[in-house]
Amino acid sequence: MGGLGLFFCLGLFIVSCRVLIHFQSAEVIGDLLARHLLSMIFLTFFSLLIFSHIITALSNLYISKDLELCHSTPVVLEEVFISRAVYTLMDSSWMLIIFGLPIFMAYAYVYGAGPGFYFTLLHMSLSMAMIAGGIGILITMVLVYVFPAHRTRDIIMLLSVVMLVGLYFLFRFLRPERLVDPDAYFTIMQYMSALKMPQSPYIPTQWISDTLWAVLTGKGGEDYLFYIMLTWTTAGAIAVISVWVARAIYFEGFSKSQEAKKRRAGGKRALDLLVELIKKPFGVDLGAIIAKDIRTFFRDNTQWSQLLLLGALVVVYVYNFSVLPLDKSPIRLDFLQNELAFLNMGLAGFVLAAVSARFVFPAVSAEGEAYWIVRSSPLRLKRYLWGKYLFFLAPMLILAEVLIIGTNYMLEVTRFMMFLSSITMFFMVFGILALGIGFGALYPNFKYENIAQVATGFGGVLYMIVSSIFIGAVIVLEAGPVYILFMANLRGNTISLFQWLFIIVSFSAVLVINITAIFKPIKMGLKALREYE
């Protein structure tokens, strides 16, 4: 498993190196593009960290089962808060930092960084995580204090709005259109000035990226020392402010969170009808479990509210393709459209894997400590796992086809590419979904404090790595045959016997990989559940 993780990080490192080396080949603006990319990476990580801390702090500071015991002990309130805040910081930051490490190592390799870069990267990344964590925890404390506990739904709705607003400001701060639209400026000097222009002197990520760039290239003067002090004083100030705010409102918010929530009868009939329609094809035994999953999903506000975030993700994903300036590219438009459509299959696959990690991977662990009821019932485990698989299959297929057809429509691709990408995504969903169910059964967590934490464990990370390798393998195997078929269709050429053999072998390999991804993980998960005690 460790070797698999290293292999994934190595692949990300190689891709990042290729991108940076390509930037360096562009005279004058190469370093500017690399520096701007570094700023984008930090700003993206910073935004994700803030939202991750909001969600995690809601669980760790207010919902966790052990908090009643912690607050009943003769311990100062500030100590309890600080310990939970540190746990939240670690729980929300480690995955993002690890996945970002290969990218930063690529910068170090391409630019020949010295020991100072690694030390600066370590402590500046820690300071960024502290600032983002402090902001997220402060937002959570204020929301829980202002809203009554029985209006948790309103809190989650507001968090969704906050994320949407954050996404908007993220795109506005990034301004990626400046990198691909030099015609928007009258002269090359204006274009260069736009690239050199800092994103904002008030954003901590700008201080961090400027500091790392100065240490990396030695072109920053003494300003980076000021940025280091500014970043760490900001992190320290937010930490102190968080403790002050916690002293004033944290315990009252925690007390509100222990109150019983008011149940509304509205929508009960609609939910009953939905449950009856969905569980009918699964039979009596498996249908009971499916019905329980659906009712639990809609009763838990932290579960169903994430559908709003999923909707925002789909809208932003499709919108990005509608604003691509394809007509200003030096590459032929038909080549570029279909090339992007082919690469889009991989990107859509990664989006589906991320959604599956949140909803499909925890499906087995969602049984909680009542898993022994399923285990001791006449329901066979094999039927149980395949039932979970079929339950998620239709929604995932719909999401996949919406993503791929919507973006291809925006790109105005050929019928051949529309058909190929739709069919590829259709079959790829079966493998992604089976990997989620299989790894969820391999690494179950029936004693979770919050179901959202299941996906951030070792099994969740491993699932994302394996599913990414699966998606990458399918894309690589199809690249050659798709190019041959596309060029033959475009130019009216005849495909040779050797090329047909290559096409058949490649698509056969894709079929074998898909079948393996469907049956092997579930078989392994089934064995793990049978041996689970």
PEVENMO-V559005 format. One line per field, one symbol per residue. ss: DSSP state (~ for helix, > for strand, _ for the rest). phi: phi as a letter, one per 20 degrees, with the letter a starting at -180 (. if undefined). psi: psi as a letter, one per 40 degrees, with the letter a starting at -180 (. if undefined). Layout:
ss: ???
phi: ???
psi: ???
This chain:
ss: _~~~~~~~~~~~~~~~~~~~~~~~~____~~~~~~~~~~~~~~~~~~~~~~~~~~~~~~~~~~___~~~~~~____~~~~~~~~~~~~~~~~~~~~~~~~~~~~~~~~~~~___~~~~~~~~~~~~~~~~~~~~~~~~~~~~~~~~__~~~~~~~~~~~~~~~~~~~~~~~~~~__~~~~_~~~___~~~~~~~~~_______~~~~~~~~~~~~~~_____~~~~~~~~~~~~~~~~~~~~~~~~~~~~~~~~~~~__________~~~~~~~~~~~~~~~~~~~~~~~~~~~~~~~~_~~~~_~~~~~~~~~~~~~~~~~___~~~____~~~~~~~~~~~~~~~~~~~~~~~~~~~_~~~_~~~~~~~~~~~~____~~~~~~~~~~~~~~~~~~~~~~~~~~~~~~~___~~~~~~~~~~~~~~~~~~~~~~~~~~~~________~~~~~~_~~~~~~~~~~~~~~~~~~~~~~~~~~~~~~~~~~_____~~~~~~~~~~~~~~~~~~~~~~~~~~~~~~~~~~___
phi: .ffffffffffffffffffffffffefmegffffffffffffffgffffffffffffgefecdgfefffffeefdfgffffffffffffffedffffffegfffffgfffemfegfffffffffffffffffffffffffffffffefffdggffffffffffffffffffffflffffdcfffdfcffffffffffffafdegffffffffffffdmdbmdfffffffffffffffffffffffffecffffffffeffefedfgnfffffffffffegfenffffffffffffffffeffeffffffffffffffffgffdfeffeefegfffffffffffffffffffffffffedegefffffmfegffffeeffffffffffffffeffffffffffffffffffelfffffffffffffgfffgffffffffffffcfcecfebfffffeeffffffffffffffffffffegfgfffffffffemfeeffffffffffffffffffffffeefffffffffffefc
psi: ddddddddddddddddddddddddehidedddddddddddddddddddddddddddddddeddideddddeeigiidddddddddddddddedddddddeddddddddddefiaddddddddddddddddddddddddddddddddhidefdddddddddddddddddddddddfeeddegeeeididddddddddhidheehdddddddddddddeegeaeddddddddddddddddddddddddddedddddddeeiiihhhehedddddddddddedeeiddddddddddddddedhdecddedddddddddddddddeehgdeeieihdddddddddddddddddddddddddddddedddedaeedddddeiehidddddddddddeddddddddddddddddddefiiddddddddddddddddddddddddddddgigefidhddedeeaddddddddddddddddddddeddddddddddddefihhiddddddddddddddddddddddddddddddddddeh.
